[in-house]
Amino acid sequence: MRITEIDERTSSSSNGQKKLVVFDVEGVIIPKGKFLLFDVAGQKNLKSFLAASSLGLLYEAGLTPLKKTLEDLYMALKGYELNRFLAIFEDVPLLPGVEETFRELGKSGVKTALISSGIPRVALEKLGQRLGVDFVSGLEIGVSGGALTGEVWGDVIEPDGKATALRKMVEENNLGSYYRVVVADDRNNLSMFKLCNLRIGYNPDYVLSCKSDVVARGELTTIIPTIKCGVLPRLDRHLSRNTCIRETIHMSSFFVSFVCMYLLSRYFVAFLTLLLAVLYASSEVLRMLGTYVPFFTNVTKLAARKSEYQEFVSSPLFFAIGIMLSLVVFPEPIGYVSVAVLTLGDGFASIFGQKFGNKQIPYNKIKYVEGTSFGFIFAFLGSMLFVHPFKALIASAVGMFIESLPLPLNDNLVIPLFSGLALVIYSGII
C-alpha cells in the first residue's frame, strides 16, 4: 500500500518528540449517541427516551447549546441507579480497531487521553483502565443515595470547555513539551484544534472535515501511521461486501422513476416510500433498543459500514425522504431527473471515489475529484432519459457540486432537492 506525506513540516517536527494523543469519545471510541440515548434513556422509560431524542435532535440542529442540552438530558435520567448506569457503560461496544490502536500507541510510548463532554468522568476512568489510557477528563454528575440527581457540571460542558480541560491536563502533568494530536469527529471539539499540532478528523462532520489536517475513515487503526510517522495510508481500494450491497440498493432505486411512469402514480409511490421510511426508522429504534426486526435488521447488517452498525443508521432514512420529496415537490419529469442524480450520481461518485480517488477536493477532504467526476457522468446519462441534454447537464452539474460540498445536511436529501430546484428555475416555472 502506498503512503503519502501529510505535510513535510508536520511530519518532521514530530520526529523524536514525545507525543500526546487526545481522543474524543463518542463517535471515535464508542458509537455516537448509543449509550445515553438508547442504552440508558431507552431502558429507563419511554418518556425519558423521547425527551433524550428530542434534546439530541435540537443540539445536532444547532438550536440549543451543549451545556443546556446536557443539563436537560441528565435531568431526564434523574433517579437512575449509578451502579446500573456504569454497568451499562462497560457493556457498550467499542468501535472497530479501537483496542488495537491503543495497544499499538502504548507500545510506541505515546501518551493517550480521553476527553468527553457527554460521558461522566467516573465512567471514562473505567474505560481508560480498559484501554490503558494515561489521562481522562469528563463531566461531573451528581449522585445521592446511589442514584443520579440530574445535576452536571465541569469544564467540559462550558463554552470551549474541552480546550480548558486539555490545558489543565497539560499543565498538571507537565506535558507542555509534548507534540499534541487530537482525534475527533464533530464540531464540539474545535476548541482543542488550536492547542494541537496535528488535527485528525475521524469520520468527521462537515465542519471538522474542513478544519482537519487529515481526514480518516474506516477502522481507527488507519490513524496509527499518521500519529507515529506523519503519513496516512491511501484510501482502501477494496469494495467490501457491505459497500457493494449498499451501493446496489442506492443505484437500483433509479428505476423508481420508471415505476411511476408506467405502473403507478408518482404520488402513490411517494406514499409507499414514506411508509417504508417510517417502518425503517421504527426498526432502527427497536434494533438500538435490542429488538430484532425481521428483514430490516438483516438489511441494515448487510449494508451498513462496521463503524455505523452500532449506531442509528440514518442515511437510508434520508435517502427515502429525498426520493419521496423529489416525486412530490417537483413536476414531471423534473422529479425523475432528481431521482436519477441522487441514485446514479451519488452512488457512482461513492464507488469511483473509493476505487480510484487520488485527488481530494480541497474544500472537502472526505471527497475525491475522480468520484465526483464519474458521478456527474452517470447522473448526466441517466437524466438524459427524461429531459433534453442541456437540462440534464444543468441538473447533474448542480447535484454533483452539492455532493462535493461539506454541508450540514445529509447528501441524500440536498442532492435531489438542489438539482430539481435548478431545473425548476431554468424552466421558468417559478
Secondary structure, 3 states (H helix, E strand, C coil): CCEEECCHHHHHHCCCCCEEEEECCECCCECCCHHHHHHHHHHHCHHHHHHHHHHHHHHHCCCCCHHHHHHHHHHHCCCCEHHHHHHHHHCCCCCCCHHHHHHHHHHCCCEEEEEEEEEEHHHHHHHHHHHCCCEEEEEEEEEECCEEEEEEECHHHCCCHHHHHHHHHHHHCCCCCCEEEEEECCHHHHHHHCCCCEEEEECCCHHHHHHCCEEECCCHHHHHHHHHHCEEECCCCCCCHHHHHHHHHHHHHHHHHHHHHHCCCHHHHHHHHHHHHHHHHHHHHHHHCCCCCCCHHHHHHHHCCHHHHCCCCCHHHHHHHHHHHHHHHCCCCHHHHHHHHHHHHHHHHHHHHHHHCCCEECCEEEEEHHHHHHHHHHHHHHHCCCCCHHHHHHHHHHHHHHHHCCCCCCHHHHHHHHHHHHHHHHCCCC
